[in-house]
Amino acid sequence: MSPSSSSSSSWMFRPSVLQQPNYHLLTVDEITDYYVRDNERAEQENVSVPSHPLQQQQQQQQRPVEQSSSSSSSSCSVLLRTAQWNIQAWRSPHGNRADILGIQNTLRQTNADVLILNEYHWNDYNQIHADFERFLRFQGYRRWYCGTNSTPTLVASKHNVLEYKEIILSYERSALCLKLDVAASSRPVWVVGTHLDHLDGSQRQLEIKRLLNSFKDHSDNDNHGSNNPFTIISEHEPVILAGDFNQQRQRDYTKMEWQRIATSMAKRKACRDDGVGNMLELHSFRCVFDQLLLQHTSSENNNNNNQVLFNWKKASLPPSTHWSGTTIDYSYSRNLSVHGVYISPAGFSDHRMTVCDWSVPTDPAQAPTATIDAWNDKDHYHMPTTTTTTTTTTISVSTMVTTTTATWIADDASSSAGSI
């Protein structure tokens, strides 16, 4: 797939529901119907996510004539694929039981190195959860983790895990931080999966503040020095931050589309901008969609080897990721470049899956020296219980780095409507 994208495998249309003048008057079911039809149309038009870059490299290596030109980029970087998907607690867009085999087949074909799955429901109806665990193991996800709060997030990795932390963002929200040994010749990469509050914009801002505070180097503000135990990720380490952010950004829509979204927000008294995106940018995080926008508008990236690949119409805005016809799922990075970003048309959930390929620079001097294999290859996760860890109203940096358990209830369709 070229940077210009081919019509045979790309989104060639904008969200149909946002083209409706009465968007703000439509019911949840009516909007969801548009979402389902868009998924069906995309599949009919062969919209797809390309195979894993390593598979493509293997195919190129079988063609000696092309090998010299294609191997140069791979020799200085390692490609890491992430897939972020809110699977809506195993429910379909209309709230029925989801096609579990369809979800598994989609993930199998995507062949991501790391999965970030939001709303990973723990209630094991009809052995769904146990079956999915077996699927993960069979696919090579040797270690996986799940946050224990009201909206669990699972992060699964095929790479060795060097470190793991769960950052408590609020009573019901957390972020999972995994430091991965991507390759012997590359620097370790942090992958952070999260799911921000779905109703309150000020709460989302508070949650991302707490997450960013946990990344800070506090050596200038106290006497702990560079070994401050409250510093999780330094400003120099490669980081991927992905999840359901539950907020739209005006820059991802046409003027007409945003007017209709804003009218709907005003009608529901919903937050138009929670400031999370700006806050991340101030801390040097870049959204993958913004990197594409810069590519479309800049004349500096004329070299195809440096261009980001994607699966929608060239110079168009990204497809929606949510049943509302909007985008609320994002992948950000710091000290890391994105190689490709793709939106899947798989319609098994009320969210679409976002797949990103990342270029991890090779640096033998930064190669990790040890892993936490003392876990004896056992999967590690936290099961929810009826007990709750005692917390204070104000969560300080010192109390964020912990693991808590709490009783939780998955978001239902009516509450999700608050994030349109």
N, C-alpha and C positions, 0 to 999 in steps of 0.2 A: 504494500500500500504506500503510495507516494504521499508527500505532504499535501498535495492538492486534493487527495481523496478521490476514489473512483465511485461513480454512481451505483455500481453493482454491489457495493458493500457499505454504503454510507447513508446517514440520515439526510434526505434531500427535502425535508419539509419541517416547518416549525410546529410547535404544539397546537393542535387544531382547536382546543378549547380557548386558547388565548386569542383566537381570531374571531371569537363571538362577542359582539357588542354588549350583550347582556350577561357577560361572564359573572359579574357580581351578584346576579340574581339567580344563578343556577344552584341547584341542590347538590349535596355531596354525591348522591347517586348519579346525577346527570353528568357532573364533572368526571367522575370515575369512569363512566361509559366512554367518554372521549378518550381518556387515558388508555383504556383497553383496546379501543379501535385503533389508536395510534400504534400500539404494540403490534397488533395484527398486521397493520399496513407495513410496518417496518420489516417484519419477518417475511411478508410476501415480496417485498422489494430487496430481500436478501441482505438487509443490514446485519452486520456481524462484528464480532471482535476477532482480530487476527490471532493466529497461533502464537505461542510463546516465542519471544525473540531468539532464544537458544535453539528452538526447533528450526527457525528460519535460517540461523547461522549454519546449522548442520546441513541443511539443504544446499546452501551456498557453497559450502566446502566440498560438496560432491561435484561442483562445476569448476574445474581448475582455472578456466579462463577468467571467471569472475572473482576468484578467491583473493587475488592480490588487492583488488579495490575494496572488497567488503570486509576484509579482516583488519584493516587499519584502525577502524573505530573500536572494534572489540578488543584490540590489543592494549588499549589504554583505559578501558572501563569494563565493568561487569554490569550486566543488566539484571535488575530486580523487578519482578512483577508483583503488584498489589491489586487486590480486588476488594472494594468496599461495597457493602450491600446491606440495607435494612430489610430483613426478611419478614418483618411484621408478625413475629411470633407464630410462624408457620401458617399464616392466613393469606388468602388470595386478595386481590384488590377490593372485592366486594365483601370481604370478611368471612368467607367460607374457608374450609380447610384447604391449605395450599397443596399443590402437586409436589410432594416431597421429592419424588424421583426426578421431576423436572428441575428442581433446585440443584439436586446432586449432579445431574448431567450437565447443567450449565456451568457449575464450578469445575467439574472434571475437564470439560472442553477448554475452559479459560486457563487451567493449569497454572494458577498463580502461586508464587512462592510464599506469599503472605495473604491471609484472609482477615478482613475486618468486618464482622457481621453484627449489625445492631439489632436490638429486640430479639435476642436469642432466648426464646422462651424455655424455662426450666420444667414446666409441667409436662410430664412424659405421657401424654395421651397416646395410646396405641403404640408405645415403644418408639415414637418418633425420635426422641432425644437419643436413646440408646442406639438406634439404627444410624443416626447421623454421626455419633461418636465413632462407630465402626467404619463408616465411610471415610471420616477424616484420617483414621489410622491407615486404612488401606491405601489412601492417596499419598501417604508419606508425611502427614503432619504429625510429627512425633511428639510435639509438645504444644499444648494449647491451653488457653487461660480464659476465664470468664469473670467479669465483674459481678459482684453480688449486690445489686441494688434494684430499683423498681424497673429499670429498662436495661437489662444486661447487655453487655458488649463482649463478643468473643473475638480473640485474636489468635490465629493459628499460623504456625510457621513450619516450613520445610527445612529451614536453616537452624543451626545450633543457636541457643539462647545464652548469651553471656551474662545478662542481668535482667531482672524483672521487677517492676514497681507498679503498684496501683495507687494513683493519686485521687484522693477523695475531693471532689469538687463541690458537692453539696450533699444533703441527706440522701437524695435519690440518684445522684449522678457521680460518675468517676471516669478516670482515664487510665487505660492500660498502656504501660510503657515497656517495650521489649527491646533490648540491645542485641542485635543479630550479628553473627559471624557470617557475612555474606560469601566471602571467598578468602582464601589464604593470602592473596595478594592485594586485598582491598581493606579500607578502613571499616570498622564496625558501623552499622547503621541503626539508629533508633527508629522504631515504628511505634506511633502513639495512636491508639484507637479510642474514640470517645463518642458521646451522644449528648448533646446539650438540651436544656429544658425546652419543652415544646409550647409553652404558653407565654412566658414572661421574658421580654427582651432584656430587662435589667438583670434578671437572674442569669441569663446566658452570658452577659458581660462579666458578671461576678465570677462565674465558673471558669471562663477563659482567663480571667485575671489570676485566679488561683493556680491554674495550670501553668501559665507563663511565669509566675513567681517561683514555682518549683523548678523551672529551668534555669533560673538566674544564678549567677555566681555572686554570692553574698560576701565575698572576701573583702570588699571595699566598705561594707556596712557593719561589720562586726569583727570579732577577734578570732573567728574560727579558722581563718586562712583558707587556702585552696582546697583543703580536705573537708570543708564544711559538709556534714552528713545530709544537710537539707538541700544540697545542690544535686539535682538528678541528671540534668543534661547541660553540658557546657555550651557556650555560644559558638564553639568551633566544630562541634560534632555534627555529622549529617543526621537530619531528622525528617521523618515523614509523619505528618499529622493528618488523619483522615477520619471521617465519620459523618453522622447526620447532625448538621448544625442548626436545623430548624429555622433558618432565616434566608430570605431571598436577597439578592444584591441587584441593584438597579442596572448595573453595567452588563448583566447577562441577558438583557431583553431589548427589543426595539422600543422606540418611544411610545408607540401605540400600545404594545403589550404591557409596558410598565404602567401606563395610565389606567389600564383595566385592572391590573393587580392592585395598584394603589387605591382605586375606588373600592375594591373588595376589602382591602385592609381597613379603610376608613369605616366601612359599614360594620365590620366586626370589631372595630377598635383594637386592631392588631398592630404590633410594632412594625414600622417601616424600615428601620435600620437600628440594629442593636449595638452597632459599633464593634462587633467582634472582628470583622474583616479588617477594619482599619487598625485595630489593636495588634493583630497578627502581623500586618505589614510593618508596623512600627518596630516589631521585634524581628524583622528581616525574613519573615515567612512569605512565600509567594504561592498564590493559588495557580494550579495548572491551567485553568481557563485564562488567567491573565497572561501567562507565558505565551499562550496561543494568540491572544489579542495583540500582544507586542509583536509577535511574528508577522501577523497580518498587516500591521500598520508600519512596520519598520523596514527600511531598505538594507539593513545591515546583515540580514540573514539570507543571503542569496545562495549560500552553500547548502545543498540538500542534506549533506551529512549532519548539519547542525540544526536542521528544522525538526520541530515536534510533529509526529504523526498523529492523526486523529481520524475518526470515522463519521464526520458530517461534512456538509457542503463547505467548500473553501470560502474563507472570509465571512462565513456565517457565524452566528452565536451558537453556543452549545445547546444540545437537546435538553429537555427537562429530565429531572430524575425523580419527580414526585407525582402522585396521582392528580395533584392540583394543576398540573401543567407547568409547574415552576421547578426551579433547581434549589434544593436545600442540602444536598450532599456534596461535600467538597474534599479535595485532597490538596494539602499544602506541603511545602518543603522548605528547608533551610540548609544551605551548604550542599545542595543536591539538585541536579538538573533532571527534568522529565524528558524522556525519549519518545513516549507515545501516551495518548489518553483516549479512551474509548468508552462509549455509553452503550450498554447492552440493551437490546429490545426484549429480552426475556421478561414476560409479564406474570411471573408467579407471585409477585408481591406488589404492594402499593408503592414501592420504590424501584427504580432501575439500578442495576449494578454499574459502578464506575471502575474501570480497569486502567491502571497506570503502569507504564514501564519506565524505570528510573535508571539513569546512568550513574553507576557508583565508580568513582575514579580508583584506579589501582594504585596502591602505595604500600610496598612491602614493609616499609618502616613502621606503618601503622597497623600491621596485622596483629590480631589478638593472640594472646599467649595461653589462654585457658578458657574453658567453658564450664558450665555448671552441670556436667555430666554425672555428678554425684547423685543426681536424681534417679539414676539407674533406668533411664529411658521411660519413666512413668509419666503419664499425662498429669499435669497439675492444673487444678482449677478449684474455685471456691464455691461450694454448694450453698444456696440460701437456706437459712434456718429461721426458727421463730424468735431467735434472740437478736438483740441489737447492741452493737458496741456503743458505749456511752460517749457522747460528743458534746461539745459546747456550742453555743449559738454562733460564736465567731470562730471560724476555722483558720488557725494560723499556719504558717509554713511548716512548723514542727509537727502539727497534727494531721497534715494532709498526706504524708507519706505513710500510709497504713493500709490495712485491709479491714473492711467493715462488713457486717452481714445485716440484712434488713428484710422485712416482709415487703413484698412488692406486688403491684398489679400492672399488667401491660397496658399501654395506651390503647384505648378503643377508637373506633372510627370517628365518633363524635368529637372526642377530645383532639384527635389529630387534625380536625378541620380548623383548629385554631392556628395552624401553621401555614395556611394557604397564603 
